[in-house]
Amino acid sequence: MTPSDRDATGLLTRPDDFVQLVTPTGERHANAEFDPWIADIDLGALGRLYRDMAIVRRIDTEATALQRQGELGLWPPLAGQEAAQIGSGRALRDDDFIFSSYREHALAWVRGVAPADLLSVWRGSTASGWNPFEHGMAVPQIIIGAQTLHATGYAMGAAWEGSDAAAIAYFGDGATSEGDVNEALVFAASFDAPVVFFCQNNQWAISEPVGLQSKQHLARRADGFGMPGVRVDGNDVLAVLAATRIALDRARRGEGPTFIEAVTYRMGPHTTADDPKRYRTDEELAEWRERDPLARVLALLEASGVDVAGLEREVGADADRAAAELRAALTTIADPEALTVFDHVYAEPNSHVERQRDHYTRYLAMFDETGAAASETAEGGAR
């Protein structure tokens, strides 16, 4: 890094010194270290990766529309980060366990989470979403960075049991400033935990640019914890796939954790409650549109002789079906009974929770009595 890599405020301005196998224009770059890890990805497999990314982008667009229409309380869009999530997600084995934050809808797609389970928490109908052990993926973590501790503990437990399964924790650039993340990195390095720390550096921690909280590339933070750090083009699905496979192989061989910084961009708002126009420019957005993760795969496929128009039609139909299933799933999500908010807080009965349940029961009954009295008064007046 040189002084020219920073603007007048000292923020990082060059995001492109990373491992890249496919350029934004679809050119394939050879890499002696990374290429062997994706030797099995032929044109058919590359087309399937494109299909994954196109479908999750369509699902994301549909969910955003559902929130705007009042069907969801909130939605954190993933647009622009499809390659980071699909590339890493498709590197995992079934017995590896995912610990995500709240934007990893593509990982939920990879793990077969049902549309209703994906939406229910954002509709306010449940406190979680799905059974983690059915999908090998924990439910979304809202507390920034907390999932890295969970992933480290899970990985340590797996190693102690003699398994070669790994855990992977997903978090954003902003989370690297959280104490939980740094504590997780310390524990993972100290105990050689088989865990991959996957940072999606999407350039903005809500409205704070990444350069304001880090004067170095985030991957370099791994040095201080005694683990490898690799920086990849997070919009290049092949580079992400290769980097994640390398990190997982290292974990399985007992060599400990790896920190991956996937350099990508959040094309939409932080959540649907955010207005990104207040803190970033149209020029910046246009620059990152040129690095679109889906467009570069299509360009590579086209250059390789694939019928891209036919692929887009086929995948477009699949994506529309997935979006329709997502919208239809809303009709299957029932509003929960009020008192179920106390269910499953603890594994065993708890007196504190029972006392709160009793208080809330009496509170709700107060409204029932008021409603009944109002109804009787209205009926009397009508007579």
C-alpha positions in Angstrom: 0.0 0.0 0.0 1.3 3.5 -0.9 0.2 7.0 0.1 -1.6 7.2 -3.2 -3.9 4.5 -2.1 -5.6 6.9 0.2 -7.7 10.0 -0.4 -7.3 13.4 1.4 -9.1 12.0 4.5 -6.7 9.0 4.8 -9.4 6.5 3.7 -8.5 3.5 1.6 -9.3 4.2 -2.1 -7.8 1.1 -3.8 -9.9 -2.0 -3.2 -8.4 -4.1 -5.9 -5.2 -5.6 -4.5 -6.6 -9.1 -4.0 -6.7 -12.6 -5.5 -8.8 -12.5 -8.6 -9.4 -15.4 -11.0 -12.1 -13.8 -13.2 -12.0 -10.1 -14.0 -15.1 -7.9 -14.2 -15.0 -8.3 -18.0 -15.0 -12.1 -17.8 -11.3 -12.8 -18.5 -9.8 -15.8 -16.7 -6.6 -15.2 -14.9 -4.3 -18.1 -14.1 -3.1 -18.5 -10.5 -0.8 -21.3 -9.6 -1.8 -21.4 -6.0 -5.6 -21.1 -6.4 -6.3 -22.9 -9.7 -5.8 -26.4 -8.4 -8.6 -25.9 -5.9 -11.2 -25.2 -8.6 -10.0 -27.7 -11.2 -13.3 -29.5 -10.9 -15.3 -26.4 -11.9 -16.1 -27.0 -15.6 -18.5 -24.9 -17.6 -21.5 -26.8 -16.3 -20.5 -26.2 -12.7 -19.8 -22.6 -13.5 -23.3 -22.3 -14.9 -24.8 -23.8 -11.7 -22.9 -21.2 -9.7 -24.4 -18.5 -11.9 -27.8 -20.1 -11.4 -27.4 -19.9 -7.6 -26.4 -16.3 -7.7 -29.2 -15.3 -10.1 -31.9 -17.0 -8.0 -30.7 -15.5 -4.7 -30.6 -12.0 -6.3 -34.2 -12.5 -7.5 -35.3 -13.7 -4.0 -33.6 -10.7 -2.5 -35.4 -8.4 -4.8 -38.7 -10.0 -4.0 -38.2 -9.8 -0.3 -37.3 -6.2 -0.6 -40.5 -5.6 -2.5 -42.5 -7.5 0.2 -41.1 -5.2 2.9 -42.0 -2.1 0.9 -45.5 -3.5 0.6 -45.8 -3.9 4.3 -45.6 -7.7 4.4 -42.2 -7.7 6.2 -41.1 -5.5 9.0 -37.5 -5.3 7.8 -35.2 -6.8 5.2 -31.4 -6.6 4.9 -30.6 -6.8 1.2 -27.6 -8.8 -0.1 -27.5 -7.5 -3.6 -23.9 -7.3 -4.8 -22.6 -9.9 -2.4 -23.9 -13.0 -4.1 -20.5 -14.3 -5.2 -19.0 -14.0 -1.7 -21.9 -16.1 -0.2 -22.4 -18.6 -3.0 -18.7 -19.2 -3.6 -18.0 -19.9 0.0 -21.3 -21.7 0.6 -20.7 -24.2 -2.2 -17.2 -25.0 -0.7 -18.7 -26.4 2.4 -19.5 -30.0 3.3 -22.9 -31.0 4.7 -21.4 -31.6 8.1 -19.7 -28.2 8.3 -21.7 -25.6 10.3 -22.5 -22.0 9.3 -22.8 -19.2 11.8 -24.1 -16.1 10.0 -25.1 -12.6 10.6 -28.4 -11.3 9.2 -27.6 -10.8 5.5 -26.6 -14.3 4.5 -29.8 -15.3 2.6 -27.7 -16.9 -0.1 -26.2 -19.3 2.5 -29.8 -20.1 3.6 -30.6 -20.9 0.0 -27.5 -23.2 -0.3 -28.6 -25.0 2.9 -32.1 -25.6 1.7 -33.9 -23.3 4.2 -37.6 -23.1 3.2 -38.9 -19.7 2.0 -41.4 -19.4 4.9 -38.5 -20.1 7.4 -36.4 -17.4 5.7 -39.2 -14.8 6.0 -40.8 -15.5 9.3 -38.3 -13.7 11.5 -38.5 -10.6 9.3 -42.3 -10.7 9.4 -42.1 -10.8 13.2 -43.8 -14.2 13.4 -40.9 -16.0 15.2 -37.9 -15.3 17.2 -35.5 -17.4 15.1 -36.5 -19.0 11.8 -35.4 -22.6 11.4 -34.0 -25.6 13.2 -30.2 -25.1 12.9 -29.4 -28.8 13.0 -31.7 -29.6 10.1 -29.6 -27.3 7.8 -26.2 -27.1 9.4 -26.7 -23.4 9.8 -27.5 -21.3 12.9 -30.3 -18.8 12.6 -29.4 -15.2 11.8 -27.4 -13.4 14.5 -28.5 -9.8 15.0 -25.9 -8.9 17.7 -22.9 -7.8 15.6 -20.1 -10.3 15.7 -21.5 -12.6 18.4 -21.6 -15.5 15.9 -17.9 -15.6 15.7 -17.7 -16.8 19.3 -20.4 -19.4 18.6 -18.4 -20.7 15.6 -15.2 -20.9 17.5 -16.8 -22.8 20.4 -18.5 -25.2 18.0 -15.3 -25.8 16.1 -13.4 -26.5 19.3 -16.0 -29.0 20.3 -15.9 -30.7 16.9 -12.2 -31.1 17.1 -12.4 -32.5 20.7 -14.9 -35.1 19.4 -12.5 -36.2 16.7 -14.5 -34.8 13.8 -12.8 -33.1 10.8 -15.9 -30.9 10.2 -15.3 -27.2 10.3 -17.3 -24.1 11.3 -17.5 -20.9 9.3 -18.5 -17.5 10.7 -19.8 -14.8 8.4 -19.6 -11.1 9.4 -19.1 -7.7 7.9 -16.3 -5.2 7.9 -17.9 -3.3 10.7 -17.9 -6.4 13.0 -14.1 -6.5 13.0 -14.2 -3.6 15.4 -16.3 -5.5 17.9 -14.8 -7.1 21.0 -16.6 -10.4 20.3 -14.8 -10.9 17.0 -11.4 -10.2 18.4 -12.0 -12.5 21.4 -13.1 -15.2 18.9 -9.9 -14.8 16.9 -7.8 -15.1 20.0 -9.5 -18.3 21.2 -9.5 -19.8 17.7 -5.8 -19.2 17.2 -4.8 -20.3 20.7 -6.7 -23.6 20.4 -6.2 -24.2 16.6 -9.9 -24.3 16.2 -11.1 -25.6 12.8 -13.0 -22.4 11.9 -13.0 -20.1 9.0 -13.6 -16.4 9.7 -15.3 -15.0 6.5 -15.4 -11.3 6.4 -17.6 -9.8 3.7 -16.0 -6.3 3.4 -18.9 -4.6 1.6 -17.2 -1.2 2.2 -19.8 0.3 4.5 -20.6 -0.5 8.2 -24.1 1.1 7.8 -22.9 4.7 7.0 -19.3 4.4 8.1 -16.7 3.6 5.3 -14.4 0.8 6.0 -11.3 3.0 5.7 -12.4 5.0 8.7 -12.2 2.1 11.1 -9.2 0.4 9.5 -6.0 1.9 8.1 -4.9 -1.5 6.8 -6.7 -4.1 4.8 -8.8 -6.2 7.1 -7.1 -9.4 6.1 -3.8 -8.1 7.7 -5.5 -8.2 11.1 -5.0 -12.0 11.0 -1.3 -11.5 11.4 -1.7 -10.2 14.9 -3.6 -13.3 15.9 -1.2 -15.8 14.4 -3.4 -17.1 11.6 -3.3 -16.8 7.8 -5.2 -13.9 6.2 -6.2 -13.9 2.6 -7.8 -11.1 0.6 -9.9 -12.1 -2.4 -12.1 -10.4 -4.9 -15.5 -11.0 -3.2 -17.3 -10.5 -6.5 -15.3 -13.3 -8.1 -17.2 -16.6 -7.3 -14.2 -18.7 -8.4 -11.7 -16.9 -6.2 -14.0 -17.1 -3.2 -14.6 -20.8 -3.8 -10.9 -21.5 -4.1 -10.0 -19.5 -1.0 -12.7 -21.1 1.1 -11.7 -24.6 0.0 -8.1 -23.8 1.0 -9.1 -22.5 4.4 -11.4 -25.5 5.0 -8.7 -28.0 4.1 -6.3 -26.3 6.5 -8.9 -26.5 9.2 -9.6 -30.2 8.6 -5.9 -31.0 8.8 -5.7 -29.5 12.3 -3.8 -26.4 11.3 -6.3 -24.0 12.8 -8.3 -21.0 11.6 -8.0 -18.8 8.6 -9.3 -15.2 8.1 -10.8 -14.5 4.6 -11.5 -10.9 3.6 -13.9 -11.0 0.6 -13.9 -7.5 -1.0 -17.3 -6.8 -2.2 -20.0 -4.1 -2.2 -23.5 -3.7 -0.7 -25.4 -2.3 -3.7 -28.5 -1.6 -1.7 -29.2 -0.1 1.7 -27.9 -1.6 4.9 -31.5 -2.6 5.6 -34.8 -1.3 4.1 -34.8 1.2 7.0 -31.6 2.9 5.6 -31.1 5.5 2.9 -27.6 5.0 1.5 -27.9 8.2 -0.7 -27.2 10.1 2.5 -23.6 8.8 2.8 -22.4 7.5 -0.6 -22.3 8.8 -4.1 -23.9 7.8 -7.4 -20.4 7.6 -8.9 -19.2 5.1 -6.3 -22.3 2.9 -7.0 -21.7 3.1 -10.7 -18.1 2.0 -10.3 -19.1 -1.0 -8.4 -21.9 -1.9 -10.8 -19.1 -2.5 -13.3 -17.8 -5.2 -11.0 -21.1 -7.1 -10.9 -20.5 -10.8 -9.8 -23.2 -12.2 -12.1 -22.2 -10.3 -15.2 -18.6 -11.4 -15.1 -19.6 -15.1 -14.9 -21.9 -14.6 -17.9 -19.0 -13.0 -19.8 -16.7 -15.8 -19.1 -19.3 -18.4 -20.1 -20.0 -16.5 -23.3 -16.3 -16.3 -24.2 -16.2 -20.1 -23.6 -18.9 -20.8 -26.2 -21.9 -21.3 -23.9 -25.3 -20.3 -25.1 -25.7 -17.5 -22.6 -29.1 -16.3 -23.9 -30.5 -19.8 -23.4 -28.9 -20.0 -19.9 -30.4 -16.7 -18.9 -33.9 -17.7 -20.0 -33.7 -21.0 -18.1 -32.3 -19.5 -15.0 -34.7 -16.5 -15.2 -37.6 -18.9 -15.2 -36.1 -20.7 -12.2 -35.6 -17.4 -10.4 -39.2 -16.3 -11.1 -40.5 -19.6 -9.6 -38.3 -19.1 -6.5 -39.7 -15.6 -6.1 -43.2 -16.8 -6.5 -42.7 -19.5 -3.9 -41.2 -16.8 -1.5 -44.3 -14.6 -1.9 -46.7 -17.6 -1.6 -44.9 -18.6 1.6 -46.3 -15.6 3.4 -49.7 -17.2 3.4 -48.3 -20.1 5.4 -46.8 -18.0 8.1 -49.3 -17.9 11.0 -49.3 -15.1 13.6 -48.1 -16.5 16.9 -50.1 -16.5 20.1 -48.9 -13.7 22.3 -47.7 -15.9 25.2 -45.5 -18.1 23.0 -42.9 -15.4 23.2 -41.8 -17.0 26.5 -41.5 -20.5 24.9 -38.0 -21.9 24.4 -36.2 -19.1 26.2 -34.6 -21.7 28.4 -34.3 -25.5 28.0 -35.7 -26.0 31.5 -38.5 -24.2 33.5 -37.3 -20.9 34.8 -39.0 -18.9 37.6 -38.0 -15.5 36.2 -39.6 -16.3 32.8 -42.7 -17.8 34.5 -43.1 -14.6 36.5 -42.9 -12.5 33.4 -45.4 -14.8 31.7 -47.8 -14.3 34.5 -47.4 -10.5 34.4 -47.9 -10.5 30.6 -51.0 -12.7 30.9 -52.6 -10.4 33.3 -51.6 -7.4 31.2 -53.3 -9.0 28.1 -56.4 -9.9 30.1 -56.8 -6.2 31.0 -57.3 -5.4 27.3 -59.8 -8.3 26.9 -61.9 -6.8 29.8 -61.8 -3.3 28.3 -62.7 -4.6 24.9 -65.6 -6.6 26.3 -66.9 -3.6 28.3 -66.6 -1.3 25.3 -68.6 -3.9 23.2 -71.4 -4.1 25.8 -71.6 -0.3 26.0 -71.9 0.0 22.2 -74.6 -2.7 22.1 -76.5 -1.0 24.8 -76.4 2.3 22.9 -77.6 0.7 19.8 -80.7 -0.5 21.5 
